[in-house]
Amino acid sequence: MPALADQLLQETAPQVPSAHASDDGAVVILRHRFGASEGEMGHVHQLRLGMAMAGGGRLQQHTLCGQLQAPWRPGQFNLVLPGDLGTYASPPVEVLGIAIDTRLHPHETQRLQPLAARLHRDPVVASVLQALWCSAQADVCLPGFLQHGAQVLLHRLEHLAEQRGAEPGTAPALSARRLQQLEDYIDAQRELPLNVAQLAAALQMEPSTFSRALRAATGLPPYAFLTQRRMQWARVQLTQGRSVTEVALATGYANPSKFSAAFRRVLGCSPSNLTDR
């Protein structure tokens, strides 16, 4: 697997972006003008934050964390969490961004799920990003500077996520441990139809409280979370050569066409696109 900086350079080809990497290669900050583009997005081990500096327009994402369709304006940033796979369509935009390899820079990113699949504007995030960039450009970064800056950004993002979960009318968000427990339950019951009451009972919660807590943690209602979890597994199986019908049955869909419709709704592409490769 290529180093993080090398991978980012490959993705921005043929134009080479301005980029700087930390000493350990776990953090890369870059500034680059991207043309309008679309394709697959998401990285198993990478957290990416991109702030529009110029240009912009309508951004569309269909990922495991939800659907985003909104105008992307200068000053707004987009957060993509590790493992949030899907597709995107982006307008031409100049981005100041940071990428973090969570294998070398571990962090509990599930806490940040309330911020996924949304655009945000925050003066602290903007100031830290620009300070890191200016320091890197001036070649005055001390050892560990980019890693420390990444920690500051992650701390601020956690605070923003907590604020979102504590908005009036919302329940306390499910903890990372309970989210993992829920995902394990869904995976174990992959072939069976599940309802909200069953999902709530798996966590020993009342259905209404569970629904609010799940939405506070992920931004998703229970059925959408269930579907996206199953489509995440289905996507991997399809890329490994299993047929659409076989995967549909394995995820509880007796009708492959209904499975295909759900897959397209969540990930923005047909499952047959993956099996035809």
C-alpha angles and dihedrals in degrees: 000000000000121000115267094253092048091050092052091049090052092051093052096047138161089034113053113224127219103258141164128194132204119249092260094044092238096114128046126180119193144168119209141156108232124197121224107292146160137195144098121337140185135071127221096224104022133092113199131189120185126184120196112235100174139354116022137152137163114352120197127190132172108189141145090268093056145276125305123193113161143119111272109217131184111279095030120111133205122211122207114189126211111277095015095133126180143094135297143192114202132188121228105285142159109231134197104197147163129211124197126195102218093199090067095028104039119202136160096248095173087082088066096057094105086066097051123105091021139093118239140190119204128159094212094053090046093049095047093048093050093045091052091047095048091048092048092047091050089049092233098123113132119217109288093016097124092043090052091047090052090053091051090052093048091050091052092047090052089053091051091048091051090050091052092050091049096052114130113279095024129111124232107280121254111263121245089253092054092045089054090048090052093048091050090052092049091049092050091052095042097136096045130084109246130195133200093263091056093047091049092047090054087064094037092244136131111259096241093047091045092051093052093045092049092049090049090053100041109012088239134109116235099263092048090049091049092049094047092049090053093045089052089058091042092054091056092048093050092051088053091059105264116142124253091244093050093049092044091056091045090056096049100265113130089183114060091201091060089048090051091050091051092046091051092047093052102036102024097236138077118263088230088066088068096045093049094061 
